[in-house]
């Protein structure tokens, strides 16, 4: 039977990359059927070999389970930046997991490498550079708005901050923005084969890291209580007016969008 299937698919004539694409498409079909079976997100990540929840790697499953539950059976649009793969595999493992978890979702994946061959009936894949304002603007024009955005891209702090500021406006009301792998905020200089742009927690440069940025942004959630404009970052003030919650997990940040314009309970409500 397997030999017949290979012959029908032209397997023997394919290059290894083509084999990977066909295998991925078969896995995608499996994921669209698997979404009918209620399983927790941790199990789904492991089933599709996503490093989002894998012993010895990340353990994002419980946090994702908490934050994604309200969206699971809605007709949402989910954007993930960073598809993975490269030298060791074709990638797309988390895209399969999203297909298996969200039965009614439209999935958009992006990568700096050309992974458009991974597009399926429910998933569109774009080639973009997340550090390019033009690329991000084009993506929003074509695909936005998004109910969930997940940044699993370069993990460089400057890219994480830039992408958030470029895309958060395109997140729908009560939507969710997620930044993964923020451990790089604590990695200064060369770690392995990559030069990272993090900083030690006590150094002056730490506020400019991704974690430092969101820690500072969290202070603005109580902007109605500010008694003075002294030292206020207007950009963060505007963002905070549409953020209900910022949650920090190990190597993970969740930003819940929502109206945050309630006044102070003091007579003088502070800055406008």
Steps between C-alpha positions, in 0.01 A plus 500: 500500500780744589674421172181575306458830686858601421447419133178701485672798660804468276711460812802336340537783251487772764787691648527480881345845538204394289460191712490722807229716345283199415551359849403837647183516290401154622562611858289809436211280386546298818490821708170612344348168605669502842333830588176303544654325801516721813858485630698746705749720322804344672417160351440656160837677505674174583303306239622733225851530649475873564767628737234716669444210739766234503690354796847650513391801295211741557197417713256758367202264490322589828533875439375470144215281624387777735522785252376323185197324648255791436594500129500128432160458334478843341562588136820686578798599291837409654833638381828334593833656409773237473433154357825330597681216332792609283790254505340216696139500375249681286338652811134589541448283808315769693283581197383138509432533872286811446301316233439214743399732786283758320238326282358823352812715475682650205875470554761735356868407529800717420869434471810676369573183301268399219260249655203580278486136388351426843179688417188282530126548476486661845851642518665772294874548524685822421866580461578815699777664699358598838748787525353657184224755555398459135468121527291524818276772354439291188415199715246702701342642186460155349412290805403719794343540744618212718344353812825341616856596408794285608857620456724193478734666251861609532488538883715812469380760749492784251288289264260392775436859607481634144257229390274554800478874439436441129231232539316566826259744339395223258400272789121488533311624803553252787770327293828356624865574421768251607878537503690173534858424598570821688790328675713685246435818700752359749759392239761766425745442216599164360299197611568198284536607139281812528570847633201601714397849608398433861649635820568392856208592723698758699653674198378836363410332170246258649200740468562493123455122482166340419431405863613844615269664245192306612580545867500875439185479287325320786538813714286688246196278560429732794540812288180649643680538832792698360520840671747648255623463144860517616695212341193356326560315172209605278534192281462265797219712638302457178564126496397460865158650433416186300668240725307320772772269626868417462601159637854368536590132494839333475630616158149609396294823503124531439338835420118500515342775295195686629368835608705657778362851516317485834566814704666523837278494805650830609333826414808601303525219243857581396629540147273466201 
